[in-house]
């Protein structure tokens, strides 16, 4: 079960990283996207996509 959750989180992180890269975002402050947590990536995607409602589209 733990490995399944870990894979799901990694998959979601990778999806968000790819979406942000496609939007031209490669870093947040001085950190590369792969260094961010899932929560940080979700927050960054919501900002880039134009608001909280856009986060649903990323899921």
MOPAC internal coordinates of N, CA, C and O (Angstrom, degrees):
PM7 1SCF
backbone

  N    0.0000 0     0.00 0     0.00 0    0    0    0
  C    1.4496 1     0.00 0     0.00 0    1    0    0
  C    1.5275 1   110.60 1     0.00 0    2    1    0
  O    1.2310 1   120.68 1   137.20 1    3    2    1
  N    1.3252 1   116.30 1   -42.80 1    3    2    1
  C    1.4680 1   120.48 1  -179.00 1    5    3    2
  C    1.5209 1   110.89 1   -61.99 1    6    5    3
  O    1.2310 1   120.16 1   137.28 1    7    6    5
  N    1.3355 1   117.30 1   -42.72 1    7    6    5
  C    1.4639 1   120.54 1   178.60 1    9    7    6
  C    1.5181 1   111.62 1   -64.86 1   10    9    7
  O    1.2310 1   120.29 1   144.30 1   11   10    9
  N    1.3199 1   117.04 1   -35.70 1   11   10    9
  C    1.4582 1   121.57 1   178.91 1   13   11   10
  C    1.5278 1   110.02 1   -64.70 1   14   13   11
  O    1.2310 1   120.12 1   136.84 1   15   14   13
  N    1.3169 1   117.38 1   -43.16 1   15   14   13
  C    1.4616 1   121.78 1   177.87 1   17   15   14
  C    1.5290 1   110.50 1   -64.59 1   18   17   15
  O    1.2310 1   120.67 1   136.41 1   19   18   17
  N    1.3149 1   116.33 1   -43.59 1   19   18   17
  C    1.4585 1   121.15 1   179.01 1   21   19   18
  C    1.5349 1   110.71 1   -60.59 1   22   21   19
  O    1.2310 1   120.43 1   137.73 1   23   22   21
  N    1.3316 1   116.77 1   -42.27 1   23   22   21
  C    1.4726 1   120.82 1   178.42 1   25   23   22
  C    1.5228 1   111.09 1   -65.57 1   26   25   23
  O    1.2310 1   120.29 1   141.14 1   27   26   25
  N    1.3232 1   117.05 1   -38.86 1   27   26   25
  C    1.4649 1   121.10 1   179.63 1   29   27   26
  C    1.5325 1   110.76 1   -65.05 1   30   29   27
  O    1.2310 1   120.66 1   137.79 1   31   30   29
  N    1.3181 1   116.34 1   -42.21 1   31   30   29
  C    1.4662 1   120.75 1   178.82 1   33   31   30
  C    1.5196 1   109.89 1   -65.46 1   34   33   31
  O    1.2310 1   120.07 1   134.92 1   35   34   33
  N    1.3108 1   117.47 1   -45.08 1   35   34   33
  C    1.4738 1   121.14 1   179.27 1   37   35   34
  C    1.5227 1   111.02 1   -62.54 1   38   37   35
  O    1.2310 1   120.52 1   140.32 1   39   38   37
  N    1.3159 1   116.62 1   -39.68 1   39   38   37
  C    1.4625 1   120.61 1   178.87 1   41   39   38
  C    1.5234 1   110.44 1   -63.33 1   42   41   39
  O    1.2310 1   120.51 1   135.23 1   43   42   41
  N    1.3197 1   116.63 1   -44.77 1   43   42   41
  C    1.4720 1   121.30 1   178.93 1   45   43   42
  C    1.5252 1   110.52 1   -63.81 1   46   45   43
  O    1.2310 1   120.40 1   137.24 1   47   46   45
  N    1.3251 1   116.83 1   -42.76 1   47   46   45
  C    1.4739 1   120.63 1   177.78 1   49   47   46
  C    1.5211 1   110.43 1   -59.57 1   50   49   47
  O    1.2310 1   120.54 1   134.54 1   51   50   49
  N    1.3327 1   116.57 1   -45.46 1   51   50   49
  C    1.4665 1   120.39 1  -179.50 1   53   51   50
  C    1.5168 1   111.96 1   -63.24 1   54   53   51
  O    1.2310 1   120.56 1   140.29 1   55   54   53
  N    1.3342 1   116.53 1   -39.71 1   55   54   53
  C    1.4681 1   120.31 1   177.88 1   57   55   54
  C    1.5249 1   110.67 1   -61.61 1   58   57   55
  O    1.2310 1   120.74 1   133.74 1   59   58   57
  N    1.3198 1   116.19 1   -46.26 1   59   58   57
  C    1.4611 1   120.19 1  -179.22 1   61   59   58
  C    1.5272 1   111.44 1   -66.90 1   62   61   59
  O    1.2310 1   120.28 1   139.94 1   63   62   61
  N    1.3203 1   117.06 1   -40.06 1   63   62   61
  C    1.4653 1   120.64 1   177.46 1   65   63   62
  C    1.5218 1   109.55 1   -59.81 1   66   65   63
  O    1.2310 1   120.31 1   134.13 1   67   66   65
  N    1.3265 1   117.01 1   -45.87 1   67   66   65
  C    1.4715 1   120.24 1   179.51 1   69   67   66
  C    1.5218 1   111.91 1   -62.92 1   70   69   67
  O    1.2310 1   120.25 1   138.88 1   71   70   69
  N    1.3327 1   117.12 1   -41.12 1   71   70   69
  C    1.4637 1   120.36 1   178.57 1   73   71   70
  C    1.5256 1   111.06 1   -64.36 1   74   73   71
  O    1.2310 1   120.33 1   137.84 1   75   74   73
  N    1.3227 1   116.97 1   -42.16 1   75   74   73
  C    1.4646 1   120.35 1   179.46 1   77   75   74
  C    1.5277 1   111.00 1   -66.10 1   78   77   75
  O    1.2310 1   120.20 1   138.87 1   79   78   77
  N    1.3142 1   117.22 1   -41.13 1   79   78   77
  C    1.4647 1   120.73 1   177.55 1   81   79   78
  C    1.5243 1   110.00 1   -61.87 1   82   81   79
  O    1.2310 1   120.31 1   138.29 1   83   82   81
  N    1.3309 1   117.01 1   -41.71 1   83   82   81
  C    1.4608 1   120.83 1   177.74 1   85   83   82
  C    1.5261 1   112.18 1   -63.78 1   86   85   83
  O    1.2310 1   120.57 1   156.31 1   87   86   85
  N    1.3331 1   116.51 1   -23.69 1   87   86   85
  C    1.4641 1   121.60 1   177.24 1   89   87   86
  C    1.5310 1   111.26 1   -88.51 1   90   89   87
  O    1.2310 1   120.62 1   179.56 1   91   90   89
  N    1.3303 1   116.41 1    -0.44 1   91   90   89
  C    1.4595 1   120.61 1   178.71 1   93   91   90
  C    1.5203 1   114.32 1    88.20 1   94   93   91
  O    1.2310 1   120.18 1  -164.59 1   95   94   93
  N    1.3354 1   117.27 1    15.41 1   95   94   93
  C    1.4661 1   121.66 1   179.69 1   97   95   94
  C    1.5232 1   107.81 1  -104.53 1   98   97   95
  O    1.2310 1   121.25 1   -57.18 1   99   98   97
  N    1.3288 1   115.22 1   122.82 1   99   98   97
  C    1.4660 1   120.57 1  -177.11 1  101   99   98
  C    1.5205 1   113.02 1  -117.39 1  102  101   99
  O    1.2310 1   120.60 1   158.95 1  103  102  101
  N    1.3233 1   116.46 1   -21.05 1  103  102  101
  C    1.4637 1   121.73 1  -177.56 1  105  103  102
  C    1.5205 1   109.88 1  -143.12 1  106  105  103
  O    1.2310 1   121.39 1   -22.65 1  107  106  105
  N    1.3284 1   114.94 1   157.35 1  107  106  105
  C    1.4583 1   122.66 1   167.97 1  109  107  106
  C    1.5114 1   105.29 1  -122.16 1  110  109  107
  O    1.2310 1   121.16 1   -64.06 1  111  110  109
  N    1.3050 1   115.38 1   115.94 1  111  110  109
  C    1.4594 1   121.55 1  -171.78 1  113  111  110
  C    1.5292 1   107.70 1    57.36 1  114  113  111
  O    1.2310 1   119.88 1    59.43 1  115  114  113
  N    1.3047 1   117.83 1  -120.57 1  115  114  113
  C    1.4652 1   120.29 1  -179.36 1  117  115  114
  C    1.5311 1   112.35 1  -102.73 1  118  117  115
  O    1.2310 1   120.48 1  -175.05 1  119  118  117
  N    1.3244 1   116.69 1     4.95 1  119  118  117
  C    1.4700 1   120.44 1  -177.16 1  121  119  118
  C    1.5267 1   111.07 1   -98.56 1  122  121  119
  O    1.2310 1   121.06 1   -42.29 1  123  122  121
  N    1.3149 1   115.57 1   137.71 1  123  122  121
  C    1.4594 1   120.69 1   172.43 1  125  123  122
  C    1.5231 1   108.06 1   -72.92 1  126  125  123
  O    1.2310 1   120.81 1   -24.70 1  127  126  125
  N    1.3232 1   116.06 1   155.30 1  127  126  125
  C    1.4617 1   120.32 1  -176.66 1  129  127  126
  C    1.5250 1   112.51 1   -57.34 1  130  129  127
  O    1.2310 1   119.80 1   141.77 1  131  130  129
  N    1.3122 1   117.98 1   -38.23 1  131  130  129
  C    1.4682 1   120.10 1  -178.05 1  133  131  130
  C    1.5205 1   112.75 1   -66.27 1  134  133  131
  O    1.2310 1   120.12 1   166.70 1  135  134  133
  N    1.3351 1   117.37 1   -13.30 1  135  134  133
  C    1.4627 1   121.43 1   178.99 1  137  135  134
  C    1.5340 1   112.09 1   -89.21 1  138  137  135
  O    1.2310 1   120.04 1   172.35 1  139  138  137
  N    1.3320 1   117.53 1    -7.65 1  139  138  137
  C    1.4595 1   121.39 1  -176.66 1  141  139  138
  C    1.5243 1   111.76 1   -88.67 1  142  141  139
  O    1.2310 1   121.40 1   -25.68 1  143  142  141
  N    1.3203 1   114.93 1   154.32 1  143  142  141
  C    1.4622 1   120.45 1   175.34 1  145  143  142
  C    1.5235 1   109.43 1   -77.51 1  146  145  143
  O    1.2310 1   120.81 1   -12.77 1  147  146  145
  N    1.3226 1   116.06 1   167.23 1  147  146  145
  C    1.4584 1   120.63 1   177.30 1  149  147  146
  C    1.5256 1   110.10 1   -58.66 1  150  149  147
  O    1.2310 1   120.03 1   137.49 1  151  150  149
  N    1.3133 1   117.55 1   -42.51 1  151  150  149
  C    1.4679 1   120.89 1   179.33 1  153  151  150
  C    1.5215 1   111.71 1   -61.55 1  154  153  151
  O    1.2310 1   120.40 1   137.25 1  155  154  153
  N    1.3228 1   116.85 1   -42.75 1  155  154  153
  C    1.4671 1   120.97 1   177.85 1  157  155  154
  C    1.5275 1   110.75 1   -62.40 1  158  157  155
  O    1.2310 1   120.69 1   137.51 1  159  158  157
  N    1.3210 1   116.28 1   -42.49 1  159  158  157
  C    1.4677 1   120.63 1   179.52 1  161  159  158
  C    1.5235 1   111.21 1   -65.00 1  162  161  159
  O    1.2310 1   120.33 1   138.19 1  163  162  161
  N    1.3321 1   116.98 1   -41.81 1  163  162  161
  C    1.4613 1   120.48 1   178.06 1  165  163  162
  C    1.5295 1   110.69 1   -62.08 1  166  165  163
  O    1.2310 1   120.78 1   137.28 1  167  166  165
  N    1.3067 1   116.11 1   -42.72 1  167  166  165
  C    1.4686 1   121.23 1   178.60 1  169  167  166
  C    1.5255 1   110.85 1   -63.18 1  170  169  167
  O    1.2310 1   120.52 1   134.81 1  171  170  169
  N    1.3097 1   116.60 1   -45.19 1  171  170  169
  C    1.4597 1   121.30 1  -179.65 1  173  171  170
  C    1.5341 1   110.97 1   -64.92 1  174  173  171
  O    1.2310 1   120.55 1   140.26 1  175  174  173
  N    1.3160 1   116.55 1   -39.74 1  175  174  173
  C    1.4619 1   120.22 1   178.37 1  177  175  174
  C    1.5296 1   110.68 1   -65.76 1  178  177  175
  O    1.2310 1   120.44 1   136.98 1  179  178  177
  N    1.3291 1   116.77 1   -43.02 1  179  178  177
  C    1.4585 1   120.26 1   179.38 1  181  179  178
  C    1.5257 1   110.63 1   -59.95 1  182  181  179
  O    1.2310 1   120.50 1   137.68 1  183  182  181
  N    1.3254 1   116.66 1   -42.32 1  183  182  181
  C    1.4726 1   120.02 1   178.10 1  185  183  182
  C    1.5206 1   110.81 1   -64.40 1  186  185  183
  O    1.2310 1   120.65 1   134.44 1  187  186  185
  N    1.3089 1   116.36 1   -45.56 1  187  186  185
  C    1.4705 1   120.80 1  -176.90 1  189  187  186
  C    1.5233 1   111.96 1   -67.87 1  190  189  187
  O    1.2310 1   120.46 1   145.65 1  191  190  189
  N    1.3232 1   116.73 1   -34.35 1  191  190  189
  C    1.4559 1   120.96 1  -176.74 1  193  191  190
  C    1.5246 1   112.19 1   -85.13 1  194  193  191
  O    1.2310 1   120.11 1   172.85 1  195  194  193
  N    1.3144 1   117.40 1    -7.15 1  195  194  193
  C    1.4560 1   119.88 1   173.41 1  197  195  194
  C    1.5123 1   117.32 1   105.21 1  198  197  195
  O    1.2310 1   119.38 1  -161.29 1  199  198  197
  N    1.3029 1   118.79 1    18.71 1  199  198  197
  C    1.4604 1   119.19 1   174.42 1  201  199  198
  C    1.5055 1   113.84 1   138.98 1  202  201  199
  O    1.2310 1   121.67 1    -2.53 1  203  202  201
  N    1.3143 1   114.42 1   177.47 1  203  202  201
  C    1.4632 1   121.32 1  -176.06 1  205  203  202
  C    1.5246 1   112.66 1   -64.08 1  206  205  203
  O    1.2310 1   119.77 1   144.10 1  207  206  205
  N    1.3209 1   118.05 1   -35.90 1  207  206  205
  C    1.4602 1   120.07 1  -178.73 1  209  207  206
  C    1.5129 1   112.09 1   -63.00 1  210  209  207
  O    1.2310 1   119.81 1   152.78 1  211  210  209
  N    1.3206 1   117.96 1   -27.22 1  211  210  209
  C    1.4535 1   122.02 1  -179.21 1  213  211  210
  C    1.5225 1   111.57 1   -70.03 1  214  213  211
  O    1.2310 1   119.91 1   158.70 1  215  214  213
  N    1.3226 1   117.78 1   -21.30 1  215  214  213
  C    1.4574 1   121.40 1  -179.57 1  217  215  214
  C    1.5160 1   110.10 1   -63.19 1  218  217  215
  O    1.2310 1   119.47 1   145.99 1  219  218  217
  N    1.3204 1   118.62 1   -34.01 1  219  218  217
  C    1.4655 1   121.65 1   179.11 1  221  219  218
  C    1.5211 1   111.18 1   -61.07 1  222  221  219
  O    1.2310 1   120.09 1   145.93 1  223  222  221
  N    1.3221 1   117.44 1   -34.07 1  223  222  221
  C    1.4496 1   121.01 1  -179.55 1  225  223  222
  C    1.5148 1   111.53 1   -68.86 1  226  225  223
  O    1.2310 1   119.67 1   154.38 1  227  226  225
  N    1.3108 1   118.23 1   -25.62 1  227  226  225
  C    1.4633 1   122.38 1  -178.24 1  229  227  226
  C    1.5188 1   111.42 1   -77.66 1  230  229  227
  O    1.2310 1   119.84 1   161.32 1  231  230  229
  N    1.3296 1   117.90 1   -18.68 1  231  230  229
  C    1.4606 1   120.83 1  -176.06 1  233  231  230
  C    1.4999 1   112.75 1   -76.92 1  234  233  231
  O    1.2310 1   120.10 1   180.00 1  235  234  233

